[in-house]
Amino acid sequence: MVLKRVFCIGNGESRKGFDLSKLRQFGNIYGCNALYRDFMPDVLTAVDHGIMHEIYHAGVAQKIPCYFRDWTKVPAMTYEPMIYGGMEKLEADNHLKEILVSNERNNAQEYVMHGAKLSGIVDMIKRNGEKYKKNINNAQIKVSWIQDPDYSHSIADLEPYPGQVTGDFGWACGASSAYVSVLREKPDEIYMIGHDINSTDNHVNNLYKSTKHYVAKENGPTPGVNWIRQWRTLMDWYPNIKFYKINRFNDGRDKVNGPISEWDGKQNLIYADYSTLDNLA
C-alpha cells in the first residue's frame, strides 16, 4: 500500500538549508506566507492581509492554488464608489498615491480590498498632519485586481469540519494550511516541517523576520499557545492521520527540539528528525 503524504512547511528557522525540492517526489507541498519568495510550493496559504496581497501581486495565485482569509471578490463596477466613499475624486486621488497598494487592473472584472476607509484616513491626516503621515503604512488600503487565470480561494469557503459554521476557524497560517491539505488530499501522513512552535533563544523564530510584513528580528518569541492548540485540534479531529513533527535535532536540547507537553498522549503524533525525510521511499 502506497501512503499518501503531504508536507506542511512552516517558516521556522529549523528548516534553514533544507532542500524542499527533494520532497516533491513523495507528496504535495503546502506552504505558508512568504515561502514563495524562495520556493514555490504546490499550494500556499496566508491569513494576514499584507502578505496575502503581496502574494497575489507577485502572480503566485496565477500559478498555484492559494487560500486566503476574508478573500471576498467584488465586482469591478463597485470599485470607485467603494474606494472614494463620496469624496471628491481629485482630493481622493492625491491621498491614494500615498496609501493605496495595488496591482495593475488590466482587464480585471473583480477585486479584493482590505484596509481602512479612505475618508477616515484623510480625516486623520487633516486632524493630525505630518505626524500621522509618518505612520501612513499603518493605514494602507490594499487592493488585488483578480487576474486570469486565478487560483485564489477564501479559506471561509472550505468545507467546514462537522459542527463548525465555516471552513475558516480563525487559526494561524500553519494549522490552516494543514486543514487545506486534509480537504484537498485526504492524506495518510502529514509532515510538519519548520513548524518550530517555540524559539531556541529570546528572539522571534522566523526565517523572514525583519522583512516586509514580518516583525523585526529583535522582537521576542511569538507565544506558541495558539499554534499548539490548533495543531492538537487537527490531531484530535483526524486520528487516522499520522502527524510527523520534524525537528532539526529532536534530542531535547531546547524547546524547539523536544516534545510539546500539551501533545502528550497523542497516538497519531510522531517526533522525528530530518534523517526521516532523507529516508522516505
LINMO-V942337 format. One record per backbone hydrogen bond with DSSP energy under -1.0 kcal/mol. CO is the residue of the C=O (numbers start at 1). NH is the residue of the N-H. If there is no record, write none. Layout:
# LINMO-V942337
{{CO | NH} {CO | NH}}
This chain:
# LINMO-V942337
{{4 | 188} {4 | 189} {6 | 191} {7 | 30} {8 | 193} {11 | 207} {12 | 15} {13 | 16} {15 | 18} {18 | 20} {19 | 22} {20 | 23} {21 | 24} {23 | 26} {28 | 7} {29 | 42} {29 | 43} {30 | 9} {31 | 45} {32 | 35} {34 | 37} {35 | 38} {35 | 39} {43 | 31} {44 | 67} {45 | 33} {48 | 52} {49 | 53} {50 | 54} {51 | 55} {52 | 56} {53 | 57} {54 | 58} {55 | 60} {56 | 59} {59 | 62} {60 | 63} {60 | 64} {61 | 151} {65 | 44} {66 | 153} {67 | 46} {68 | 155} {70 | 72} {74 | 111} {75 | 78} {76 | 79} {78 | 82} {79 | 83} {80 | 84} {81 | 85} {84 | 87} {88 | 92} {89 | 93} {90 | 94} {91 | 95} {92 | 96} {93 | 97} {95 | 98} {95 | 99} {96 | 100} {99 | 141} {101 | 143} {105 | 108} {109 | 76} {110 | 146} {111 | 74} {112 | 144} {114 | 142} {117 | 121} {118 | 122} {119 | 123} {120 | 124} {121 | 125} {122 | 126} {123 | 127} {124 | 128} {125 | 129} {129 | 133} {130 | 134} {132 | 135} {133 | 136} {135 | 138} {136 | 139} {141 | 101} {142 | 114} {144 | 112} {151 | 66} {153 | 68} {154 | 157} {155 | 158} {156 | 167} {161 | 164} {172 | 176} {173 | 177} {174 | 178} {175 | 179} {176 | 180} {177 | 181} {178 | 182} {179 | 183} {180 | 184} {181 | 185} {182 | 186} {188 | 242} {189 | 6} {190 | 244} {191 | 8} {192 | 246} {193 | 10} {194 | 12} {194 | 196} {196 | 198} {206 | 209} {208 | 211} {211 | 214} {215 | 210} {216 | 219} {219 | 204} {224 | 228} {225 | 229} {226 | 230} {227 | 231} {228 | 232} {229 | 233} {230 | 234} {231 | 235} {232 | 236} {233 | 237} {234 | 238} {238 | 241} {242 | 190} {243 | 270} {244 | 192} {245 | 272} {257 | 252} {260 | 263} {261 | 264} {263 | 266} {266 | 269} {268 | 243} {270 | 245} {272 | 247} {273 | 276} {274 | 278} {275 | 279} {277 | 280}}
